[in-house]
Amino acid sequence: MPEARPMTMFSLTQKAMSAQMVRMNAATSNLANAGSVASSEAEAYRPIRAVFTTELDRASGLASVRSDGLMRSETAPTKRYDPGHPLADADGHVWEAPVDESAEMVEIMESARQYQNMVQALQTAKQLMLETLRSK
């Protein structure tokens, strides 16, 4: 079995940036489906969230994050009476996706900010490495 390489700051940052992209894409998907309707509760869109697990790299002692996929919300769709809608059921109801647009925007902004922080950390590390090389 090959020996595991210790995690570097660059690989750690790459994993963190990837996690923020998964988080941002999930929130973007939710926002895109806000206000969508279906003809039944089972068919209605339900928001998704990224699920993450913390990993410890034994070789370096650093903790990182791993995406374990996406999870659908258990929030029930909103039943709305709209008999003129083409997707209305026999009783005149449609089922609207339970997406909180404000919460999704906050999720997008938070994940974008965290991504930006990781880019800044990489730029700082690069500058410090270049300064170290120049000083020798």
matplotlib code that plots the C-alpha trace (Angstrom):
import matplotlib.pyplot as plt

x = [0.0, 1.5, 2.2, -0.3, 1.1, 0.6, -2.0, -0.5, -2.1, -2.8, -4.7, -6.5, -7.6, -8.7, -11.0, -12.4, -13.1, -14.7, -17.0, -18.1, -18.9, -21.1, -22.8, -23.3, -24.6, -27.2, -28.4, -28.5, -30.6, -33.0, -33.3, -33.9, -36.8, -38.4, -42.0, -42.1, -45.3, -46.4, -49.7, -49.0, -47.2, -44.9, -43.8, -43.1, -39.5, -37.9, -34.8, -31.4, -28.5, -24.9, -23.9, -20.3, -18.1, -14.9, -11.8, -8.5, -5.4, -3.3, -0.1, -0.2, -2.6, -4.8, -8.6, -10.4, -13.9, -15.5, -18.8, -21.1, -23.6, -26.9, -29.9, -33.5, -35.3, -38.3, -40.1, -43.6, -44.6, -47.2, -50.6, -52.2, -55.7, -55.3, -58.0, -57.0, -53.5, -52.7, -51.1, -54.0, -55.3, -59.0, -59.7, -58.0, -54.8, -51.1, -48.1, -45.4, -41.8, -41.0, -38.0, -37.1, -35.5, -34.0, -32.3, -31.0, -29.5, -27.8, -26.5, -25.1, -23.4, -21.9, -20.5, -19.1, -17.5, -15.9, -14.7, -13.2, -11.4, -9.8, -8.6, -7.1, -5.4, -3.8, -2.6, -1.0, 0.7, 2.0, 3.3, 5.1, 6.6, 7.9, 9.3, 11.1, 12.6, 13.8, 15.4, 17.8]
y = [0.0, 3.4, 5.8, 8.7, 12.1, 14.8, 17.4, 20.7, 24.1, 24.1, 20.8, 21.8, 25.1, 23.4, 21.1, 24.0, 25.9, 22.9, 22.5, 26.2, 25.7, 22.6, 24.7, 27.7, 25.5, 23.9, 27.3, 28.5, 25.5, 26.2, 29.8, 28.8, 26.6, 29.1, 29.6, 26.5, 24.5, 20.9, 19.1, 17.0, 17.2, 14.3, 16.1, 19.4, 20.6, 20.5, 22.5, 20.7, 21.2, 20.0, 17.6, 17.8, 15.6, 16.7, 14.6, 14.4, 13.9, 11.6, 12.4, 16.2, 16.4, 18.9, 18.8, 19.2, 18.8, 16.3, 16.6, 13.6, 14.7, 16.5, 16.0, 17.0, 19.1, 17.5, 20.8, 20.3, 22.2, 24.9, 24.0, 26.8, 27.1, 28.1, 26.4, 28.2, 26.9, 24.2, 22.0, 22.3, 19.0, 18.0, 20.2, 23.2, 23.1, 23.4, 22.6, 25.3, 24.7, 25.7, 27.8, 30.8, 33.1, 35.4, 32.4, 31.1, 34.5, 34.6, 31.1, 32.1, 35.3, 33.3, 30.6, 33.2, 35.1, 31.9, 31.0, 34.5, 34.0, 30.8, 32.6, 35.3, 32.7, 31.1, 34.5, 35.3, 31.9, 32.4, 35.8, 34.5, 31.6, 34.1, 36.4, 33.5, 32.4, 35.9, 36.3, 33.4]
z = [0.0, -1.0, 1.8, 1.9, 1.1, 3.7, 2.8, 1.7, 2.2, -1.5, -1.5, 1.7, 0.1, -3.1, -1.1, 0.8, -2.5, -4.0, -1.0, -1.3, -5.0, -4.1, -1.5, -3.8, -6.7, -4.4, -3.3, -6.9, -7.9, -5.1, -6.1, -9.7, -8.6, -6.3, -7.3, -9.4, -9.1, -9.6, -9.9, -6.8, -3.5, -4.5, -7.7, -6.2, -6.0, -2.5, -1.7, -1.5, 0.8, 0.5, 3.2, 4.4, 6.6, 8.3, 7.5, 9.4, 7.3, 9.5, 7.5, 8.1, 11.1, 9.1, 9.0, 5.8, 4.4, 2.1, 0.3, 1.0, -1.6, -1.5, 0.8, 0.0, 2.5, 4.3, 4.1, 2.7, -0.5, -0.2, -1.4, -3.3, -4.7, -8.4, -10.4, -13.6, -13.6, -16.2, -13.5, -11.0, -9.7, -9.7, -6.7, -8.3, -6.2, -7.2, -5.0, -4.8, -4.0, -0.4, -1.2, 0.9, -1.6, 1.0, 2.8, -0.5, -1.3, 2.1, 1.4, -1.9, -0.5, 2.4, 0.2, -2.3, 0.6, 1.9, -1.6, -1.9, 1.5, 0.2, -3.0, -0.8, 1.4, -1.7, -3.0, 0.3, 0.5, -3.1, -2.2, 0.9, -1.0, -3.7, -1.0, 0.6, -2.7, -3.4, 0.0, -0.5]

ax = plt.figure().add_subplot(projection="3d")
ax.plot(x, y, z, "-o")
ax.set_aspect("equal")
plt.show()
